[in-house]
């Protein structure tokens, strides 16, 4: 499968159904290609992502934008974890 993505110049996140994360200076995280918000608290946000989940830990966390397959978490981000 890897050769197919290289030959076609397709991004691996699309081919393998992986989330794409964009973090900005510990202040915001945008997750594309997610599968939904699983849990929310001011110190932890859990997002379903393909075969696992993404856990964001911090302080004063807020879920900002939720558009289709894109979600943004803002606040004081301290850790971003991937759990199977």
Secondary structure by P-SEA (a helix, b strand, c coil): caaaaaaaccccccccbbbbbbbccccccccccccccccccccbbbbbcccbbbbbbbcccccccccccbbbbbcccccccccc
